[in-house]
């Protein structure tokens, strides 16, 4: 998503234990949870790369699906959990909650932080049993928030999106732009130089 939007990021996995962090938070509201997870990821990466990349902007992201019946769902992890999630969501809608956090480093030190979240409504279609089995067999829904993707096989079974579609694709470009501004970075300064055709 960032590359298509003009930014060549260095991608680092944070290694944050999401389950342990979630347990330590008690009973946060769903939006607070995705924001806290995004912040923890950004902070972890900032601590790791400060010496290597002393002047950097780190973007941490997390997403979860708030299903129609009120349950918050991350990555299903298993085929059974993904099938159950689709059984619950088919023909209804859920809210994909996206949390982003920005950490700005200068001289290897954190000089600014910003975080925020947004919700995007996702309207699920009703795949046939054979279609759902084929989708589950791809393995795709096991490793993505809510058990679906918009840009992959799952896109065939999403009826619509109300809100920011980029947040469903992985990173909210509008939210990231606003958070970058809060730490004193204009997104256009991060764009790769356009090439002449």
Buried (B, 14 or more C-beta within 10 A) or exposed (E): BBEEBEBEEEEBEBEBEBEEBBEEEEEBEBBBBBBBBBBBBBBBBBEBBBEEBEEBBBBBBBBBBBBBEEEBBBBBEEBEBBBBBBEBBEEEBBBBBBBBBBBBBEEBEBEBBBBBBBBBBBBBBEBEEEBBEEBBEEEBBBEBBBBBBBEBBBEEBBEEBEBBBBBBBBBBBEBBBBBBEBBEBEBEEBEEEEEEE
